[in-house]
Amino acid sequence: MNVCYESKISMNKLAGIVAMASLLLVSVTANAVVLSAAPATNTTVLTFDDLPGHLSLVPNGYAGFQWNNFGSTTIDQVPGSGYETGTVSGSNTIFNLGGTPASFSSASAFSLIDAFFTGAWNDGLQIHVVATGGSNTYTKDFTVDTSGPVDIFFNWSGINSVSFFSSGGSPNSSLVNTGYGTHFVMDNLSVVSSVPEPATYAMLLVGLGFIGFMARRRESFCY
């Protein structure tokens, strides 16, 4: 006659389960850190070339952001101005309407990596950038001309909103008859989400479910 009994999971197996949980958590954490650090493979570069172009407002929801006071234009709108010289790729750029403050934001945290800036009309145009998110506040100041774009690196993570303020500078003498103002041109804006992708969460949930199943499992022994 066989006698069977059930025993709780062994210490060795429990240790193995704990180790598995640790590996899953390390995997998820590592993935979150990589996304926050914004490696090139996860970076989204907004070229704005899929926008309508001449003086069209950048619509809310574009690329997952809310846009305030940004317009888009084409490379041939004002030849010789920053709208032409500041184009990095394709034919479109965006600019701060009226030369006044502009911003973009998202309810989900993101990282701002870099962008290319050019003065539309003024040389020596001063740009002040402020980014906020949670307890984070970042600022950066730089100067641009109409001659061509400058790649400005931010590398700010965990932010929800970025605001741009432009002022000063001197009108480019060759452009005084075509336009004026403290407008800046921006192109090839690089951003990246700072939260793990849904697949990562799914992996964690499946792993935790498996761990829970193993923890409740009992083995039967007969002798």
LINPE-V222564 format. One record per pair of residues at least 24 apart in sequence whose ideal C-beta (glycine too) atoms are under 10 Angstrom apart, sorted by the first residue. I is the first residue (numbers start at 1). J is the second residue. D is the distance in whole Angstrom. If there is no record, write none. Layout:
# LINPE-V222564
i = {I:I}
j = {J:J}
d = {D:D}
This chain:
# LINPE-V222564
i = {2:2:3:3:3:4:4:4:4:5:5:5:5:5:5:6:6:6:6:7:7:7:7:8:8:8:8:8:9:9:9:9:9:9:10:13:13:13:13:14:14:16:17:17:17:17:17:17:17:18:18:20:20:20:20:21:21:21:21:21:21:21:23:24:24:24:24:24:24:24:24:25:25:25:27:27:27:27:27:28:28:28:28:28:28:29:29:30:30:31:31:31:31:31:31:31:31:32:32:32:32:32:33:33:33:34:34:35:35:35:35:35:35:35:35:35:35:36:36:36:36:36:36:36:36:36:36:37:37:37:37:37:37:38:38:38:38:38:38:38:38:38:38:38:38:38:39:39:40:40:40:41:42:42:42:42:43:43:43:43:43:43:43:44:44:44:44:44:44:44:45:45:45:45:45:45:45:45:45:45:45:46:46:46:46:46:46:46:46:46:47:47:47:47:47:47:47:47:47:47:48:48:48:48:48:48:48:48:48:48:48:48:48:48:49:49:49:49:49:49:49:49:49:50:50:51:51:51:52:53:53:53:53:54:54:55:55:56:56:57:57:58:58:58:58:58:60:60:62:62:63:63:63:63:64:64:64:64:64:64:64:65:65:65:65:65:65:65:65:65:65:65:66:66:66:66:66:66:67:67:67:67:67:68:68:68:68:68:68:68:68:68:69:69:69:69:69:69:69:69:69:69:69:70:70:70:70:70:70:70:70:70:71:71:71:71:71:71:73:73:73:75:77:78:78:78:78:78:79:79:80:80:80:80:80:81:81:81:81:81:81:81:81:81:81:81:81:82:82:82:82:82:82:82:82:82:82:82:82:82:82:82:82:82:82:82:82:83:83:83:83:83:83:83:84:84:84:84:84:85:85:85:85:85:85:85:85:85:86:86:86:86:86:86:86:86:86:86:86:86:86:86:86:86:87:87:87:87:87:87:87:88:88:88:88:88:88:88:88:88:88:88:89:89:89:90:90:92:93:93:93:93:93:93:93:93:94:94:94:94:94:95:95:95:95:95:95:95:95:96:96:96:96:96:96:96:96:96:96:96:97:98:98:98:99:99:99:99:99:99:99:99:100:100:100:100:100:100:101:101:101:101:101:101:102:102:102:102:102:102:102:102:103:103:103:103:103:103:103:103:104:104:104:104:104:104:105:105:105:105:105:105:105:105:106:106:106:106:106:106:106:107:107:108:108:108:108:108:109:109:109:109:109:109:109:109:109:109:110:110:110:110:110:110:110:110:110:110:110:110:111:111:111:111:111:111:111:111:111:111:111:112:112:112:112:112:112:112:112:112:112:112:112:112:113:113:113:113:113:113:113:113:113:114:114:114:114:114:114:114:114:114:115:115:115:115:115:115:115:115:115:115:115:115:115:115:116:116:116:116:116:116:116:116:116:116:116:116:117:117:117:117:117:117:117:117:117:117:117:117:117:117:117:118:118:118:118:118:118:118:118:118:118:118:118:119:119:119:119:119:119:119:119:119:119:119:119:119:119:119:119:119:119:119:119:120:120:120:120:120:120:120:120:120:120:120:120:121:121:121:121:121:121:121:121:121:121:121:121:121:121:121:122:122:122:122:122:122:122:122:122:122:122:122:122:122:123:123:123:123:123:123:123:124:124:124:124:125:125:125:125:125:125:125:125:125:125:126:126:126:126:126:126:126:127:127:127:127:127:127:127:127:127:127:128:128:128:128:128:129:129:129:129:129:129:129:130:130:130:130:130:130:131:131:131:131:131:131:131:131:131:132:132:132:132:132:132:132:133:133:133:133:133:133:133:134:134:134:136:138:139:141:143:143:144:144:144:145:145:145:146:146:146:146:146:147:149:149:149:149:151:151:151:152:153:154:154:155:156:157:157:158:158:159:159:162:162}
j = {222:223:221:222:223:220:221:222:223:218:219:220:221:222:223:218:219:220:221:218:219:220:221:215:216:217:218:219:214:215:216:217:218:219:219:214:215:217:219:214:215:214:210:211:212:213:214:215:217:211:215:207:210:211:214:204:207:208:210:211:214:215:207:203:204:205:206:207:208:210:211:204:207:208:196:200:203:204:207:196:200:201:203:204:207:196:200:196:200:195:196:197:199:200:201:203:204:194:195:196:197:200:157:194:196:192:196:110:111:157:192:193:194:195:196:197:200:109:110:111:157:158:192:193:194:195:196:111:113:155:157:192:194:110:111:112:113:114:155:156:157:190:191:192:193:194:113:192:113:190:192:192:111:192:193:197:111:113:114:190:191:192:193:110:113:189:190:191:192:193:88:89:113:114:115:187:188:189:190:191:192:94:104:115:186:187:188:189:190:191:87:88:89:90:91:92:93:187:188:189:72:73:87:88:89:90:91:92:93:94:186:187:188:189:74:87:89:90:91:92:93:187:188:90:92:92:93:94:92:77:91:92:93:83:92:95:97:92:94:94:97:94:95:97:102:104:104:105:94:104:104:106:189:191:104:106:107:108:110:191:193:103:104:105:106:107:108:110:161:162:189:191:103:104:105:106:107:161:94:102:103:104:105:96:97:101:102:103:104:105:161:163:95:96:97:98:100:101:102:103:104:163:164:94:95:96:97:102:103:104:164:186:95:96:97:98:102:183:120:183:185:187:179:120:121:175:178:179:175:178:146:172:174:175:178:118:119:120:121:146:172:174:175:178:179:183:185:117:118:119:120:121:122:123:125:144:145:146:147:148:149:172:175:179:183:184:185:118:120:121:146:179:183:185:118:120:146:148:185:118:119:120:145:146:147:148:149:185:116:117:118:119:120:144:145:146:147:148:149:150:184:185:186:187:116:118:148:149:185:187:188:115:116:118:148:149:151:185:186:187:188:189:116:187:188:187:188:187:118:120:149:184:185:186:187:188:184:185:186:187:189:120:166:181:183:184:185:186:187:120:127:164:165:166:181:182:183:184:185:186:183:181:182:183:125:166:167:180:181:182:183:184:164:165:166:181:182:183:128:130:163:164:165:166:162:163:164:165:166:183:184:186:129:130:131:161:162:163:164:165:161:162:163:164:189:191:131:132:133:159:160:161:162:163:133:159:160:161:162:191:193:160:161:133:160:193:194:195:133:134:136:157:158:159:160:193:194:195:156:157:158:159:160:161:162:191:192:193:194:195:154:155:156:157:158:159:190:191:192:193:194:138:140:153:154:155:156:157:159:162:189:190:191:192:153:154:155:156:157:189:190:191:192:151:152:153:154:155:188:189:190:191:149:150:151:152:153:154:162:164:186:187:188:189:190:191:144:148:149:150:151:152:185:186:187:188:189:190:142:143:144:145:149:150:151:152:164:166:184:185:186:187:189:144:145:146:147:148:149:150:183:184:185:186:187:143:144:145:146:147:148:149:150:166:168:169:170:171:172:175:181:182:183:184:185:144:146:166:172:175:179:180:181:182:183:184:185:146:169:170:171:172:175:176:178:179:180:181:182:183:184:185:146:166:167:168:169:170:171:172:175:180:181:182:183:184:147:169:170:171:172:173:175:168:169:170:172:166:167:168:169:170:181:182:183:184:185:165:166:167:168:169:182:184:152:164:165:166:167:168:169:182:184:186:163:164:165:166:167:154:156:162:163:164:165:166:159:161:162:163:164:165:156:157:158:159:160:161:162:163:164:156:158:159:160:161:162:163:157:158:159:160:161:162:194:158:159:160:160:162:163:165:168:169:169:184:185:169:170:172:171:172:174:175:185:172:185:186:187:188:187:188:190:186:190:190:191:190:194:192:194:194:195:191:194:189:191}
d = {5:7:9:7:6:6:7:4:8:10:10:7:6:8:9:5:7:6:8:7:6:8:7:10:10:9:6:9:7:7:9:6:7:7:8:8:10:9:9:9:8:9:9:6:10:10:5:6:10:9:10:7:8:6:8:10:7:7:10:5:10:10:9:7:6:10:9:4:7:9:8:8:9:9:10:8:7:8:9:6:6:8:7:5:9:9:10:10:10:10:5:8:9:5:10:9:10:8:7:5:10:8:10:10:10:10:9:10:8:9:6:6:6:7:6:7:9:9:10:6:5:7:8:9:4:8:10:8:10:9:8:9:9:9:5:9:5:10:7:10:7:8:8:4:9:8:10:8:9:9:10:10:9:5:8:9:9:6:9:5:7:5:10:9:9:9:7:6:6:8:10:8:9:9:9:10:6:7:5:8:10:9:10:9:9:9:7:4:8:7:10:8:5:5:9:7:9:7:6:8:6:9:10:10:9:8:9:4:6:5:8:7:8:8:9:10:7:3:6:5:9:9:10:9:8:6:9:8:9:8:8:6:10:10:9:9:8:9:10:10:8:6:10:10:9:8:9:10:10:9:9:9:9:8:10:6:10:8:8:9:9:10:5:6:5:10:10:8:10:9:10:8:8:7:5:7:8:9:8:8:8:5:8:10:10:8:6:5:7:8:9:8:10:6:5:8:6:7:4:7:10:10:9:5:7:7:7:5:8:7:9:8:6:8:5:9:9:9:9:10:8:10:10:8:9:8:6:6:10:8:8:8:6:6:7:9:9:6:6:6:8:9:5:6:6:9:8:9:4:5:4:7:9:10:9:8:8:5:9:9:8:9:9:10:8:7:5:8:6:9:9:9:9:6:9:10:9:10:9:6:9:9:9:6:6:5:7:8:7:7:3:8:7:8:10:8:9:7:5:9:8:4:8:6:9:9:10:8:8:6:9:9:5:9:9:6:9:10:10:4:5:10:9:7:6:8:9:8:8:9:9:10:5:7:5:9:10:8:5:7:8:6:10:10:5:6:5:7:10:9:9:6:9:6:9:8:6:6:9:8:8:7:9:8:9:6:9:9:4:4:5:8:10:9:8:9:8:9:9:10:6:7:5:8:9:7:5:9:9:10:9:9:10:9:10:6:6:4:7:10:8:6:9:9:9:9:10:9:9:9:6:4:7:9:9:9:6:8:10:9:9:7:10:10:8:7:8:6:6:7:9:8:5:7:6:8:5:6:9:8:8:6:7:10:9:5:7:6:6:9:9:7:6:4:7:7:9:6:5:8:5:8:10:9:5:8:5:8:6:6:8:8:6:9:7:7:6:8:9:9:4:6:6:6:6:4:6:8:8:8:5:9:9:10:8:6:9:8:10:10:5:7:7:4:7:9:9:9:4:7:5:7:8:7:5:5:8:10:7:10:5:10:6:6:8:6:9:9:6:7:6:8:10:6:7:7:8:6:5:7:10:7:4:8:8:9:5:5:5:9:10:10:10:8:10:6:10:10:8:10:10:8:8:6:8:10:7:9:9:9:7:9:7:8:4:6:5:7:8:10:6:6:5:8:8:5:5:6:8:6:10:10:7:8:9:7:3:6:6:7:9:8:8:6:8:9:8:6:6:8:5:9:9:7:4:6:10:6:8:7:4:9:10:6:8:6:10:9:7:5:4:7:8:10:8:6:7:5:8:10:10:9:6:9:9:8:4:8:8:7:9:7:7:6:8:10:10:8:7:5:8:8:5:10:9:4:8:7:5:8:10:10:10:6:7:5:8:8:8:5:4:4:7:9:9:6:8:8:9:9:10:10:8:8:8:7:9:8:10:8:9:5:9:7:9:9:8:9:6:8:10:8:10:9:9:9:10:10:10:8:5:6:10:10:8:9:9}
